[in-house]
Amino acid sequence: MIFNTSYTNKEFDQETDSIVGPAFALIQKLINGPKGSNRLIIDGFSPKFHAQIKNTSSLNYANIELRPKGIIVHLTQNLERFAWVIPFYRLVIYNNATFSIHSDGQFLQLRKDKHYRSAKRFIEHMAQAKIDFLNLDYYQG
């Protein structure tokens, strides 16, 4: 589900809390480590995002926020901000030449550069949170 979050949106807050849970409390953020990624550069995206991400000469950025039952990918296009809400059971991550996030047939490809290298620890933490939430013990050695 994609929301325009450039301005305060109560519908977004309610839907997000019901789909991926409320934001972590400050004490949980301090104990469990990072709950958000650094700014990542968008390399490619599926047709569903064409309405939100227009081809301009400027770079488009995204960052990822971890929630108890999923993630929110925040997209920035000039002065507008969008949020893509993805529950863990629909989240698929590919780590090839580009890092890509897939859900419901849509995807975002993120560039692997210095921003990605600094966000790698968070991405591993996010993948582990998905495994823990879905109780996928068979992935662990």
The first five atom37 places (N, CA, C, CB, O) and aatype in JSON, in Angstrom:
{
  "aatype": [12, 9, 13, 2, 16, 15, 18, 16, 2, 11, 6, 13, 3, 5, 6, 16, 3, 15, 9, 19, 7, 14, 0, 13, 0, 10, 9, 5, 11, 10, 9, 2, 7, 14, 11, 7, 15, 2, 1, 10, 9, 9, 3, 7, 13, 15, 14, 11, 13, 8, 0, 5, 9, 11, 2, 16, 15, 15, 10, 2, 18, 0, 2, 9, 6, 10, 1, 14, 11, 7, 9, 9, 19, 8, 10, 16, 5, 2, 10, 6, 1, 13, 0, 17, 19, 9, 14, 13, 18, 1, 10, 19, 9, 18, 2, 2, 0, 16, 13, 15, 9, 8, 15, 3, 7, 5, 13, 10, 5, 10, 1, 11, 3, 11, 8, 18, 1, 15, 0, 11, 1, 13, 9, 6, 8, 12, 0, 5, 0, 11, 9, 3, 13, 10, 2, 10, 3, 18, 18, 5, 7],
  "atom_mask": [
    [1, 1, 1, 1, 1],
    [1, 1, 1, 1, 1],
    [1, 1, 1, 1, 1],
    [1, 1, 1, 1, 1],
    [1, 1, 1, 1, 1],
    [1, 1, 1, 1, 1],
    [1, 1, 1, 1, 1],
    [1, 1, 1, 1, 1],
    [1, 1, 1, 1, 1],
    [1, 1, 1, 1, 1],
    [1, 1, 1, 1, 1],
    [1, 1, 1, 1, 1],
    [1, 1, 1, 1, 1],
    [1, 1, 1, 1, 1],
    [1, 1, 1, 1, 1],
    [1, 1, 1, 1, 1],
    [1, 1, 1, 1, 1],
    [1, 1, 1, 1, 1],
    [1, 1, 1, 1, 1],
    [1, 1, 1, 1, 1],
    [1, 1, 1, 0, 1],
    [1, 1, 1, 1, 1],
    [1, 1, 1, 1, 1],
    [1, 1, 1, 1, 1],
    [1, 1, 1, 1, 1],
    [1, 1, 1, 1, 1],
    [1, 1, 1, 1, 1],
    [1, 1, 1, 1, 1],
    [1, 1, 1, 1, 1],
    [1, 1, 1, 1, 1],
    [1, 1, 1, 1, 1],
    [1, 1, 1, 1, 1],
    [1, 1, 1, 0, 1],
    [1, 1, 1, 1, 1],
    [1, 1, 1, 1, 1],
    [1, 1, 1, 0, 1],
    [1, 1, 1, 1, 1],
    [1, 1, 1, 1, 1],
    [1, 1, 1, 1, 1],
    [1, 1, 1, 1, 1],
    [1, 1, 1, 1, 1],
    [1, 1, 1, 1, 1],
    [1, 1, 1, 1, 1],
    [1, 1, 1, 0, 1],
    [1, 1, 1, 1, 1],
    [1, 1, 1, 1, 1],
    [1, 1, 1, 1, 1],
    [1, 1, 1, 1, 1],
    [1, 1, 1, 1, 1],
    [1, 1, 1, 1, 1],
    [1, 1, 1, 1, 1],
    [1, 1, 1, 1, 1],
    [1, 1, 1, 1, 1],
    [1, 1, 1, 1, 1],
    [1, 1, 1, 1, 1],
    [1, 1, 1, 1, 1],
    [1, 1, 1, 1, 1],
    [1, 1, 1, 1, 1],
    [1, 1, 1, 1, 1],
    [1, 1, 1, 1, 1],
    [1, 1, 1, 1, 1],
    [1, 1, 1, 1, 1],
    [1, 1, 1, 1, 1],
    [1, 1, 1, 1, 1],
    [1, 1, 1, 1, 1],
    [1, 1, 1, 1, 1],
    [1, 1, 1, 1, 1],
    [1, 1, 1, 1, 1],
    [1, 1, 1, 1, 1],
    [1, 1, 1, 0, 1],
    [1, 1, 1, 1, 1],
    [1, 1, 1, 1, 1],
    [1, 1, 1, 1, 1],
    [1, 1, 1, 1, 1],
    [1, 1, 1, 1, 1],
    [1, 1, 1, 1, 1],
    [1, 1, 1, 1, 1],
    [1, 1, 1, 1, 1],
    [1, 1, 1, 1, 1],
    [1, 1, 1, 1, 1],
    [1, 1, 1, 1, 1],
    [1, 1, 1, 1, 1],
    [1, 1, 1, 1, 1],
    [1, 1, 1, 1, 1],
    [1, 1, 1, 1, 1],
    [1, 1, 1, 1, 1],
    [1, 1, 1, 1, 1],
    [1, 1, 1, 1, 1],
    [1, 1, 1, 1, 1],
    [1, 1, 1, 1, 1],
    [1, 1, 1, 1, 1],
    [1, 1, 1, 1, 1],
    [1, 1, 1, 1, 1],
    [1, 1, 1, 1, 1],
    [1, 1, 1, 1, 1],
    [1, 1, 1, 1, 1],
    [1, 1, 1, 1, 1],
    [1, 1, 1, 1, 1],
    [1, 1, 1, 1, 1],
    [1, 1, 1, 1, 1],
    [1, 1, 1, 1, 1],
    [1, 1, 1, 1, 1],
    [1, 1, 1, 1, 1],
    [1, 1, 1, 1, 1],
    [1, 1, 1, 0, 1],
    [1, 1, 1, 1, 1],
    [1, 1, 1, 1, 1],
    [1, 1, 1, 1, 1],
    [1, 1, 1, 1, 1],
    [1, 1, 1, 1, 1],
    [1, 1, 1, 1, 1],
    [1, 1, 1, 1, 1],
    [1, 1, 1, 1, 1],
    [1, 1, 1, 1, 1],
    [1, 1, 1, 1, 1],
    [1, 1, 1, 1, 1],
    [1, 1, 1, 1, 1],
    [1, 1, 1, 1, 1],
    [1, 1, 1, 1, 1],
    [1, 1, 1, 1, 1],
    [1, 1, 1, 1, 1],
    [1, 1, 1, 1, 1],
    [1, 1, 1, 1, 1],
    [1, 1, 1, 1, 1],
    [1, 1, 1, 1, 1],
    [1, 1, 1, 1, 1],
    [1, 1, 1, 1, 1],
    [1, 1, 1, 1, 1],
    [1, 1, 1, 1, 1],
    [1, 1, 1, 1, 1],
    [1, 1, 1, 1, 1],
    [1, 1, 1, 1, 1],
    [1, 1, 1, 1, 1],
    [1, 1, 1, 1, 1],
    [1, 1, 1, 1, 1],
    [1, 1, 1, 1, 1],
    [1, 1, 1, 1, 1],
    [1, 1, 1, 1, 1],
    [1, 1, 1, 1, 1],
    [1, 1, 1, 1, 1],
    [1, 1, 1, 0, 1]
  ],
  "atom_positions": [
    [[0.83, -1.16, 0.0], [0.0, 0.0, 0.0], [0.89, 1.24, 0.0], [-0.96, -0.01, 1.2], [1.82, 1.33, 0.8]],
    [[0.62, 2.18, -0.89], [1.43, 3.39, -1.0], [0.6, 4.59, -0.55], [1.95, 3.59, -2.46], [-0.54, 4.77, -0.98]],
    [[1.2, 5.41, 0.33], [0.54, 6.61, 0.84], [1.39, 7.83, 0.54], [0.29, 6.49, 2.36], [2.62, 7.74, 0.51]],
    [[0.75, 8.96, 0.31], [1.46, 10.23, 0.22], [1.57, 10.76, 1.64], [0.72, 11.26, -0.73], [0.57, 11.05, 2.28]],
    [[2.8, 10.89, 2.13], [3.02, 11.32, 3.51], [3.71, 12.68, 3.57], [3.86, 10.29, 4.25], [4.37, 12.99, 4.56]],
    [[3.55, 13.48, 2.53], [4.16, 14.82, 2.53], [3.58, 15.66, 3.65], [3.93, 15.51, 1.17], [4.27, 16.52, 4.21]],
    [[2.32, 15.43, 3.98], [1.64, 16.14, 5.05], [1.1, 15.12, 6.04], [0.51, 17.05, 4.48], [0.98, 13.94, 5.71]],
    [[0.77, 15.57, 7.24], [0.23, 14.68, 8.25], [-1.03, 13.99, 7.73], [-0.07, 15.45, 9.56], [-1.93, 14.64, 7.19]],
    [[-1.07, 12.69, 7.9], [-2.16, 11.9, 7.33], [-2.61, 10.88, 8.38], [-1.71, 11.19, 6.0], [-1.92, 9.89, 8.61]],
    [[-3.75, 11.12, 9.01], [-4.24, 10.22, 10.06], [-4.61, 8.85, 9.51], [-5.44, 10.84, 10.76], [-4.44, 7.84, 10.2]],
    [[-5.11, 8.81, 8.29], [-5.44, 7.52, 7.66], [-4.18, 6.67, 7.54], [-6.08, 7.74, 6.26], [-4.21, 5.46, 7.78]],
    [[-3.07, 7.29, 7.16], [-1.8, 6.58, 7.05], [-1.38, 6.02, 8.4], [-0.7, 7.51, 6.5], [-0.97, 4.86, 8.5]],
    [[-1.47, 6.83, 9.45], [-1.08, 6.38, 10.79], [-1.91, 5.18, 11.24], [-1.22, 7.52, 11.8], [-1.36, 4.22, 11.78]],
    [[-3.21, 5.22, 11.03], [-4.08, 4.12, 11.45], [-3.82, 2.86, 10.64], [-5.55, 4.54, 11.31], [-3.71, 1.77, 11.21]],
    [[-3.72, 2.99, 9.33], [-3.47, 1.83, 8.47], [-2.11, 1.21, 8.77], [-3.54, 2.23, 6.98], [-1.98, -0.01, 8.84]],
    [[-1.11, 2.06, 8.95], [0.24, 1.57, 9.22], [0.29, 0.81, 10.53], [1.23, 2.72, 9.25], [0.88, -0.28, 10.6]],
    [[-0.32, 1.36, 11.57], [-0.32, 0.68, 12.86], [-1.03, -0.66, 12.79], [-0.97, 1.56, 13.92], [-0.64, -1.61, 13.47]],
    [[-2.08, -0.76, 11.98], [-2.8, -2.03, 11.88], [-2.05, -3.05, 11.02], [-4.2, -1.8, 11.31], [-2.14, -4.25, 11.27]],
    [[-1.3, -2.6, 10.01], [-0.62, -3.52, 9.1], [0.75, -3.95, 9.63], [-0.45, -2.87, 7.73], [1.04, -5.14, 9.68]],
    [[1.58, -2.99, 10.03], [2.95, -3.32, 10.44], [3.24, -3.0, 11.91], [3.94, -2.59, 9.58], [4.37, -3.16, 12.36]],
    [[2.24, -2.56, 12.65], [2.42, -2.29, 14.07], [2.91, -0.87, 14.32], [0.0, 0.0, 0.0], [3.37, -0.19, 13.41]],
    [[2.8, -0.43, 15.57], [3.25, 0.92, 15.91], [4.77, 1.02, 15.9], [2.71, 1.33, 17.28], [5.47, 0.02, 15.94]],
    [[5.26, 2.24, 15.84], [6.7, 2.46, 15.88], [7.26, 1.97, 17.21], [7.04, 3.97, 15.66], [6.56, 1.98, 18.23]],
    [[8.51, 1.55, 17.2], [9.15, 1.08, 18.42], [9.32, 2.22, 19.41], [10.52, 0.44, 18.1], [9.53, 3.37, 19.02]],
    [[9.22, 1.9, 20.69], [9.44, 2.88, 21.74], [10.92, 3.22, 21.81], [8.93, 2.35, 23.11], [11.76, 2.46, 21.34]],
    [[11.23, 4.36, 22.39], [12.61, 4.83, 22.47], [13.51, 3.82, 23.18], [12.67, 6.17, 23.19], [14.64, 3.58, 22.73]],
    [[13.05, 3.23, 24.26], [13.87, 2.28, 25.0], [14.18, 1.05, 24.15], [13.16, 1.86, 26.3], [15.28, 0.51, 24.23]],
    [[13.21, 0.6, 23.33], [13.46, -0.54, 22.44], [14.48, -0.18, 21.37], [12.15, -1.01, 21.78], [15.3, -1.01, 20.99]],
    [[14.44, 1.05, 20.89], [15.4, 1.49, 19.88], [16.81, 1.49, 20.46], [15.04, 2.89, 19.36], [17.77, 1.13, 19.78]],
    [[16.93, 1.9, 21.71], [18.25, 1.94, 22.34], [18.78, 0.54, 22.63], [18.2, 2.75, 23.63], [19.98, 0.29, 22.48]],
    [[17.91, -0.37, 23.04], [18.33, -1.72, 23.4], [18.62, -2.58, 22.17], [17.27, -2.4, 24.25], [19.65, -3.25, 22.11]],
    [[17.73, -2.56, 21.19], [17.81, -3.49, 20.06], [18.56, -2.98, 18.85], [16.45, -3.86, 19.65], [18.69, -3.72, 17.88]],
    [[19.04, -1.78, 18.86], [19.8, -1.29, 17.72], [18.96, -0.5, 16.73], [0.0, 0.0, 0.0], [17.84, -0.08, 17.05]],
    [[19.5, -0.29, 15.54], [18.87, 0.64, 14.58], [17.51, 0.14, 14.09], [19.79, 0.85, 13.4], [17.31, -1.05, 13.87]],
    [[16.6, 1.08, 13.93], [15.26, 0.77, 13.41], [15.01, 1.46, 12.08], [14.19, 1.18, 14.42], [13.88, 1.45, 11.58]],
    [[16.04, 2.06, 11.5], [15.9, 2.74, 10.22], [17.22, 2.72, 9.47], [0.0, 0.0, 0.0], [18.29, 2.69, 10.06]],
    [[17.12, 2.73, 8.14], [18.31, 2.7, 7.3], [18.77, 4.11, 6.98], [18.05, 1.91, 6.0], [18.06, 5.09, 7.22]],
    [[19.96, 4.18, 6.44], [20.43, 5.44, 5.89], [19.71, 5.69, 4.58], [21.98, 5.42, 5.68], [18.92, 4.87, 4.11]],
    [[19.98, 6.83, 4.0], [19.38, 7.18, 2.71], [19.99, 6.32, 1.61], [19.59, 8.69, 2.39], [21.21, 6.23, 1.49]],
    [[19.13, 5.68, 0.82], [19.57, 4.81, -0.27], [19.08, 5.37, -1.6], [19.04, 3.35, -0.06], [17.98, 5.94, -1.67]],
    [[19.88, 5.22, -2.65], [19.53, 5.75, -3.96], [18.72, 4.72, -4.74], [20.81, 6.15, -4.75], [19.1, 3.55, -4.82]],
    [[17.6, 5.16, -5.31], [16.73, 4.28, -6.09], [17.29, 4.16, -7.5], [15.27, 4.81, -6.11], [17.48, 5.16, -8.18]],
    [[17.54, 2.91, -7.94], [18.03, 2.65, -9.29], [16.91, 2.27, -10.26], [19.06, 1.53, -9.26], [16.95, 2.66, -11.42]],
    [[15.93, 1.54, -9.79], [14.84, 1.1, -10.65], [13.6, 0.84, -9.83], [0.0, 0.0, 0.0], [13.67, 0.68, -8.61]],
    [[12.46, 0.79, -10.51], [11.21, 0.55, -9.81], [10.19, -0.02, -10.77], [10.68, 1.84, -9.17], [10.33, 0.09, -11.99]],
    [[9.16, -0.64, -10.22], [8.11, -1.27, -11.01], [7.14, -0.2, -11.53], [7.35, -2.33, -10.18], [7.14, 0.93, -11.05]],
    [[6.32, -0.56, -12.52], [5.39, 0.41, -13.11], [4.43, 1.07, -12.12], [4.59, -0.26, -14.18], [3.99, 2.19, -12.35]],
    [[4.1, 0.4, -11.03], [3.18, 0.98, -10.05], [3.73, 2.29, -9.46], [2.91, -0.02, -8.92], [2.96, 3.15, -9.04]],
    [[5.04, 2.42, -9.44], [5.66, 3.6, -8.84], [5.82, 4.76, -9.83], [7.0, 3.24, -8.28], [6.25, 5.84, -9.42]],
    [[5.49, 4.57, -11.1], [5.68, 5.64, -12.09], [4.87, 6.89, -11.74], [5.28, 5.15, -13.47], [5.32, 8.0, -12.02]],
    [[3.71, 6.73, -11.13], [2.9, 7.89, -10.76], [3.56, 8.69, -9.64], [1.5, 7.44, -10.32], [3.42, 9.91, -9.58]],
    [[4.29, 7.99, -8.74], [4.92, 8.68, -7.62], [6.34, 9.14, -7.95], [4.94, 7.77, -6.41], [6.75, 10.24, -7.57]],
    [[7.09, 8.3, -8.64], [8.49, 8.62, -8.94], [8.58, 8.98, -10.41], [9.44, 7.42, -8.59], [8.52, 8.11, -11.29]],
    [[8.72, 10.24, -10.67], [8.82, 10.69, -12.06], [10.28, 10.74, -12.47], [8.15, 12.08, -12.24], [11.15, 11.03, -11.64]],
    [[10.56, 10.46, -13.72], [11.94, 10.51, -14.21], [12.4, 11.96, -14.31], [12.07, 9.8, -15.58], [11.94, 12.71, -15.17]],
    [[13.29, 12.33, -13.43], [13.87, 13.66, -13.46], [15.38, 13.51, -13.47], [13.4, 14.53, -12.25], [15.9, 12.4, -13.34]],
    [[16.06, 14.62, -13.61], [17.52, 14.55, -13.63], [18.09, 14.37, -12.23], [18.09, 15.82, -14.27], [19.24, 13.97, -12.08]],
    [[17.29, 14.65, -11.2], [17.78, 14.5, -9.83], [17.64, 13.04, -9.38], [17.02, 15.44, -8.88], [16.83, 12.28, -9.92]],
    [[18.42, 12.68, -8.38], [18.36, 11.33, -7.83], [17.14, 11.19, -6.93], [19.65, 11.0, -7.05], [16.71, 12.14, -6.29]],
    [[16.59, 10.0, -6.9], [15.48, 9.69, -6.01], [16.02, 8.84, -4.86], [14.33, 8.94, -6.76], [16.86, 7.97, -5.06]],
    [[15.54, 9.12, -3.66], [16.06, 8.45, -2.48], [14.96, 7.68, -1.76], [16.7, 9.46, -1.54], [13.77, 7.97, -1.89]],
    [[15.4, 6.69, -0.99], [14.49, 5.92, -0.14], [15.21, 5.6, 1.16], [14.02, 4.61, -0.86], [16.44, 5.53, 1.2]],
    [[14.45, 5.4, 2.2], [15.0, 4.83, 3.42], [13.97, 3.87, 4.0], [15.38, 5.94, 4.46], [12.77, 3.98, 3.7]],
    [[14.43, 2.95, 4.82], [13.59, 1.87, 5.31], [13.42, 2.01, 6.82], [14.2, 0.48, 4.94], [14.39, 2.22, 7.54]],
    [[12.19, 1.89, 7.28], [11.88, 1.94, 8.71], [11.37, 0.57, 9.14], [10.83, 3.05, 9.03], [10.47, 0.02, 8.52]],
    [[11.94, 0.04, 10.18], [11.54, -1.26, 10.71], [10.41, -1.08, 11.72], [12.75, -1.99, 11.36], [10.47, -0.2, 12.58]],
    [[9.39, -1.92, 11.61], [8.27, -1.94, 12.55], [8.14, -3.37, 13.08], [6.94, -1.46, 11.88], [8.75, -4.28, 12.52]],
    [[7.35, -3.6, 14.14], [7.25, -4.95, 14.71], [6.75, -6.02, 13.75], [6.34, -4.91, 15.89], [7.17, -7.17, 13.85]],
    [[5.84, -5.67, 12.81], [5.27, -6.68, 11.92], [5.59, -6.42, 10.45], [3.77, -6.73, 12.1], [4.94, -7.0, 9.58]],
    [[6.56, -5.57, 10.15], [6.9, -5.28, 8.76], [7.81, -4.08, 8.64], [0.0, 0.0, 0.0], [8.47, -3.68, 9.59]],
    [[7.84, -3.52, 7.43], [8.68, -2.35, 7.18], [7.87, -1.28, 6.46], [9.93, -2.74, 6.35], [6.82, -1.55, 5.87]],
    [[8.39, -0.06, 6.51], [7.86, 1.04, 5.71], [9.03, 1.58, 4.9], [7.2, 2.17, 6.61], [10.06, 1.96, 5.46]],
    [[8.87, 1.62, 3.59], [9.89, 2.19, 2.71], [9.42, 3.61, 2.4], [10.09, 1.33, 1.39], [8.38, 3.81, 1.77]],
    [[10.21, 4.59, 2.83], [9.89, 6.0, 2.58], [10.61, 6.42, 1.31], [10.29, 6.9, 3.8], [11.83, 6.27, 1.2]],
    [[9.86, 6.96, 0.35], [10.4, 7.4, -0.93], [10.34, 8.92, -0.99], [9.62, 6.77, -2.12], [9.36, 9.53, -0.55]],
    [[11.4, 9.54, -1.53], [11.43, 10.98, -1.67], [11.53, 11.34, -3.14], [12.6, 11.58, -0.88], [12.43, 10.87, -3.84]],
    [[10.62, 12.18, -3.61], [10.62, 12.69, -4.98], [10.5, 14.21, -4.89], [9.45, 12.07, -5.85], [9.42, 14.73, -4.61]],
    [[11.6, 14.91, -5.11], [11.65, 16.37, -4.97], [11.15, 16.75, -3.58], [10.8, 17.06, -6.08], [11.81, 16.42, -2.59]],
    [[10.02, 17.44, -3.48], [9.52, 17.86, -2.17], [8.41, 16.96, -1.64], [9.02, 19.28, -2.24], [7.85, 17.21, -0.57]],
    [[8.08, 15.92, -2.38], [7.02, 15.01, -1.94], [7.62, 13.76, -1.31], [6.12, 14.62, -3.12], [8.73, 13.34, -1.65]],
    [[6.87, 13.19, -0.4], [7.31, 11.99, 0.31], [6.18, 10.96, 0.27], [7.72, 12.32, 1.79], [5.02, 11.28, 0.49]],
    [[6.57, 9.71, -0.03], [5.61, 8.61, -0.1], [6.08, 7.49, 0.81], [5.45, 8.11, -1.57], [7.27, 7.36, 1.09]],
    [[5.14, 6.68, 1.26], [5.47, 5.55, 2.12], [4.84, 4.29, 1.54], [4.99, 5.78, 3.58], [3.66, 4.26, 1.22]],
    [[5.66, 3.25, 1.41], [5.21, 1.94, 0.93], [5.22, 1.01, 2.13], [6.13, 1.39, -0.25], [6.28, 0.68, 2.65]],
    [[4.05, 0.58, 2.58], [3.9, -0.25, 3.78], [3.9, -1.71, 3.36], [2.6, 0.12, 4.56], [3.09, -2.14, 2.55]],
    [[4.84, -2.5, 3.95], [4.99, -3.91, 3.58], [5.03, -4.77, 4.84], [6.29, -4.13, 2.73], [5.96, -4.64, 5.63]],
    [[4.04, -5.64, 5.05], [4.12, -6.59, 6.17], [5.16, -7.66, 5.86], [2.73, -7.23, 6.45], [5.44, -7.95, 4.7]],
    [[5.73, -8.26, 6.91], [6.8, -9.25, 6.72], [6.36, -10.43, 5.85], [7.27, -9.77, 8.06], [7.16, -10.94, 5.07]],
    [[5.11, -10.86, 5.97], [4.7, -12.04, 5.22], [4.62, -11.77, 3.72], [3.36, -12.53, 5.72], [4.51, -12.72, 2.94]],
    [[4.67, -10.52, 3.29], [4.68, -10.19, 1.86], [6.04, -9.67, 1.39], [3.62, -9.16, 1.56], [6.2, -9.38, 0.21]],
    [[6.99, -9.55, 2.28], [8.29, -8.97, 1.96], [9.24, -10.02, 1.38], [8.91, -8.33, 3.2], [9.42, -11.1, 1.95]],
    [[9.85, -9.68, 0.24], [10.88, -10.52, -0.37], [12.07, -9.61, -0.67], [10.36, -11.25, -1.67], [11.9, -8.53, -1.25]],
    [[13.26, -10.05, -0.28], [14.47, -9.26, -0.47], [15.42, -10.02, -1.38], [15.15, -8.93, 0.89], [15.68, -11.2, -1.16]],
    [[15.94, -9.33, -2.39], [16.95, -9.9, -3.27], [18.21, -9.06, -3.15], [16.46, -9.96, -4.75], [18.15, -7.83, -3.12]],
    [[19.34, -9.73, -3.08], [20.61, -9.05, -2.93], [21.54, -9.52, -4.04], [21.23, -9.32, -1.52], [22.36, -10.41, -3.83]],
    [[21.41, -8.92, -5.22], [22.23, -9.26, -6.38], [23.1, -8.07, -6.74], [21.35, -9.69, -7.59], [23.73, -7.48, -5.86]],
    [[23.14, -7.7, -8.01], [23.9, -6.52, -8.44], [23.32, -5.27, -7.8], [23.89, -6.39, -9.98], [24.04, -4.32, -7.49]],
    [[22.0, -5.27, -7.6], [21.33, -4.21, -6.84], [20.58, -4.87, -5.7], [20.36, -3.36, -7.75], [20.26, -6.06, -5.76]],
    [[20.31, -4.11, -4.67], [19.5, -4.59, -3.55], [18.06, -4.25, -3.89], [19.95, -3.94, -2.17], [17.75, -3.09, -4.15]],
    [[17.17, -5.24, -3.88], [15.79, -4.94, -4.26], [14.81, -5.49, -3.24], [15.49, -5.52, -5.64], [15.02, -6.53, -2.62]],
    [[13.73, -4.75, -3.09], [12.65, -5.09, -2.18], [11.41, -5.35, -3.03], [12.39, -3.94, -1.13], [11.04, -4.52, -3.86]],
    [[10.77, -6.51, -2.83], [9.6, -6.9, -3.61], [8.43, -7.17, -2.67], [9.9, -8.15, -4.47], [8.6, -7.68, -1.56]],
    [[7.23, -6.82, -3.14], [6.0, -7.12, -2.41], [4.82, -6.94, -3.35], [5.86, -6.22, -1.15], [4.74, -5.93, -4.06]],
    [[3.92, -7.9, -3.37], [2.7, -7.82, -4.18], [2.97, -7.55, -5.65], [1.79, -6.75, -3.63], [2.21, -6.82, -6.29]],
    [[4.03, -8.09, -6.2], [4.34, -7.91, -7.61], [5.01, -6.59, -7.93], [0.0, 0.0, 0.0], [5.27, -6.31, -9.1]],
    [[5.29, -5.77, -6.95], [5.97, -4.48, -7.15], [7.37, -4.57, -6.56], [5.16, -3.31, -6.51], [7.63, -5.41, -5.7]],
    [[8.27, -3.69, -7.02], [9.63, -3.73, -6.51], [10.3, -2.37, -6.57], [10.45, -4.74, -7.29], [9.89, -1.48, -7.32]],
    [[11.32, -2.22, -5.76], [12.25, -1.09, -5.8], [13.65, -1.67, -5.84], [12.06, -0.14, -4.56], [13.97, -2.58, -5.08]],
    [[14.49, -1.15, -6.73], [15.89, -1.55, -6.78], [16.72, -0.4, -6.22], [16.33, -1.9, -8.25], [16.58, 0.75, -6.64]],
    [[17.57, -0.73, -5.27], [18.39, 0.27, -4.59], [19.85, 0.05, -4.93], [18.17, 0.22, -3.07], [20.33, -1.08, -4.96]],
    [[20.55, 1.13, -5.19], [21.94, 1.08, -5.62], [22.85, 0.63, -4.48], [22.39, 2.45, -6.15], [22.67, 1.02, -3.33]],
    [[23.82, -0.2, -4.83], [24.83, -0.63, -3.86], [26.04, 0.29, -3.98], [25.24, -2.14, -4.09], [26.91, 0.08, -4.82]],
    [[26.07, 1.29, -3.14], [27.19, 2.22, -3.11], [27.55, 2.46, -1.64], [26.83, 3.57, -3.84], [27.24, 1.63, -0.79]],
    [[28.2, 3.58, -1.35], [28.62, 3.82, 0.04], [27.42, 3.92, 0.98], [29.45, 5.11, 0.12], [27.54, 3.56, 2.15]],
    [[26.28, 4.4, 0.49], [25.08, 4.46, 1.33], [24.6, 3.05, 1.7], [23.95, 5.24, 0.61], [24.19, 2.8, 2.83]],
    [[24.65, 2.14, 0.73], [24.23, 0.76, 0.98], [25.18, 0.09, 1.98], [24.19, -0.05, -0.34], [24.74, -0.61, 2.89]],
    [[26.47, 0.3, 1.8], [27.45, -0.33, 2.7], [27.22, 0.11, 4.15], [28.89, 0.0, 2.27], [27.38, -0.69, 5.07]],
    [[26.86, 1.37, 4.35], [26.62, 1.84, 5.71], [25.27, 1.33, 6.25], [26.65, 3.37, 5.77], [25.08, 1.27, 7.46]],
    [[24.34, 0.95, 5.36], [23.03, 0.44, 5.78], [23.0, -1.08, 5.87], [21.95, 0.91, 4.82], [21.98, -1.66, 6.23]],
    [[24.1, -1.74, 5.54], [24.12, -3.2, 5.48], [23.79, -3.84, 6.83], [25.48, -3.68, 5.0], [23.07, -4.84, 6.88]],
    [[24.29, -3.28, 7.91], [24.0, -3.82, 9.24], [22.5, -3.76, 9.53], [24.79, -3.03, 10.33], [21.93, -4.7, 10.08]],
    [[21.87, -2.65, 9.16], [20.42, -2.53, 9.35], [19.67, -3.56, 8.5], [19.95, -1.11, 8.99], [18.71, -4.15, 8.98]],
    [[20.1, -3.77, 7.27], [19.43, -4.71, 6.37], [19.51, -6.13, 6.93], [20.05, -4.66, 4.95], [18.54, -6.89, 6.86]],
    [[20.66, -6.5, 7.48], [20.79, -7.81, 8.12], [19.86, -7.91, 9.33], [22.26, -8.07, 8.55], [19.25, -8.95, 9.57]],
    [[19.77, -6.82, 10.1], [18.87, -6.76, 11.26], [17.41, -6.91, 10.81], [19.07, -5.43, 12.03], [16.63, -7.58, 11.48]],
    [[17.05, -6.28, 9.69], [15.7, -6.36, 9.15], [15.38, -7.79, 8.7], [15.53, -5.39, 7.97], [14.29, -8.3, 8.98]],
    [[16.32, -8.44, 8.03], [16.11, -9.83, 7.59], [15.94, -10.75, 8.79], [17.29, -10.3, 6.71], [15.11, -11.66, 8.76]],
    [[16.72, -10.54, 9.84], [16.6, -11.35, 11.05], [15.26, -11.1, 11.74], [17.76, -11.05, 12.01], [14.66, -12.04, 12.27]],
    [[14.79, -9.85, 11.74], [13.48, -9.54, 12.33], [12.37, -10.26, 11.59], [13.23, -8.02, 12.33], [11.41, -10.73, 12.2]],
    [[12.49, -10.36, 10.27], [11.49, -11.09, 9.47], [11.5, -12.57, 9.84], [11.75, -10.91, 7.96], [10.45, -13.18, 10.03]],
    [[12.69, -13.16, 9.94], [12.83, -14.57, 10.3], [12.23, -14.83, 11.68], [14.32, -15.01, 10.27], [11.51, -15.81, 11.88]],
    [[12.52, -13.95, 12.64], [12.0, -14.11, 13.99], [10.48, -13.96, 14.02], [12.64, -13.09, 14.93], [9.79, -14.74, 14.69]],
    [[9.95, -12.97, 13.31], [8.5, -12.73, 13.33], [7.73, -13.88, 12.69], [8.18, -11.42, 12.61], [6.69, -14.3, 13.21]],
    [[8.22, -14.38, 11.57], [7.54, -15.46, 10.87], [7.91, -16.84, 11.39], [7.84, -15.39, 9.4], [7.41, -17.86, 10.9]],
    [[8.81, -16.88, 12.4], [9.25, -18.12, 13.02], [9.83, -19.08, 11.98], [8.09, -18.79, 13.76], [9.44, -20.24, 11.9]],
    [[10.76, -18.58, 11.19], [11.39, -19.36, 10.12], [12.73, -19.9, 10.6], [11.58, -18.5, 8.84], [13.78, -19.52, 10.07]],
    [[12.71, -20.76, 11.6], [13.94, -21.29, 12.18], [14.75, -22.12, 11.21], [13.62, -22.12, 13.39], [15.96, -22.25, 11.38]],
    [[14.12, -22.67, 10.19], [14.84, -23.55, 9.28], [15.86, -22.8, 8.43], [13.87, -24.27, 8.38], [16.67, -23.44, 7.76]],
    [[15.85, -21.45, 8.42], [16.85, -20.7, 7.68], [18.16, -20.62, 8.43], [16.34, -19.31, 7.38], [19.21, -20.34, 7.84]],
    [[18.12, -20.85, 9.72], [19.33, -20.73, 10.53], [20.07, -22.06, 10.51], [19.0, -20.31, 11.97], [19.46, -23.13, 10.6]],
    [[21.41, -21.97, 10.41], [22.27, -23.11, 10.27], [22.11, -24.17, 11.24], [0.0, 0.0, 0.0], [22.82, -25.18, 11.18]]
  ]
}
